[in-house]
Amino acid sequence: MQNNETQKIKTVPDNYTSITPWIKSPSSANLILFSQGAFNAEEIPNSRIINEEGKLIHAVVSKGNAFVMLFDAREDRAPTPAFLNL
């Protein structure tokens, strides 16, 4: 028997806001350290994903109820101050 109901996809993960800043930097690891020292931000446990080239391709830090997603720039993709994930 097939269910004809359309499954709803959760477009905003639990605990995230509708708009999440996303920063592409030369070194997300250094940006995490800076954010921790300057803003008392906390890295979300197990959020770091490193690719086979050793680049950080995903990490998340939080400050209060806000999340910021981070990833390393690559040679073919320059650093940018921020994106907004809508």
Secondary structure as the mmCIF struct_conf table of DSSP 4:
data_model
#
loop_
_struct_conf.conf_type_id
_struct_conf.id
_struct_conf.beg_label_comp_id
_struct_conf.beg_label_asym_id
_struct_conf.beg_label_seq_id
_struct_conf.end_label_comp_id
_struct_conf.end_label_asym_id
_struct_conf.end_label_seq_id
BEND BEND1 GLU A 5 GLU A 5
HELX_LH_PP_P HELX_LH_PP_P1 THR A 6 ILE A 9
BEND BEND2 THR A 11 VAL A 12
TURN_TY1_P TURN_TY1_P1 ASP A 14 ASN A 15
BEND BEND3 SER A 18 ILE A 19
STRN STRN1 THR A 20 SER A 25
BEND BEND4 PRO A 26 PRO A 26
HELX_RH_AL_P HELX_RH_AL_P1 SER A 28 PHE A 39
STRN STRN2 GLU A 42 GLU A 43
HELX_LH_PP_P HELX_LH_PP_P2 ILE A 44 ILE A 44
TURN_TY1_P TURN_TY1_P2 PRO A 45 ASN A 46
STRN STRN3 ILE A 49 ILE A 50
TURN_TY1_P TURN_TY1_P3 GLU A 52 GLU A 53
BEND BEND5 GLY A 54 GLY A 54
STRN STRN4 LEU A 56 LYS A 63
TURN_TY1_P TURN_TY1_P4 GLY A 64 ASN A 65
STRN STRN5 ALA A 66 ASP A 72
STRN STRN6 ARG A 74 ARG A 74
TURN_TY1_P TURN_TY1_P5 GLU A 75 ASP A 76
STRN STRN7 ARG A 77 ARG A 77
STRN STRN8 THR A 80 ASN A 85
#
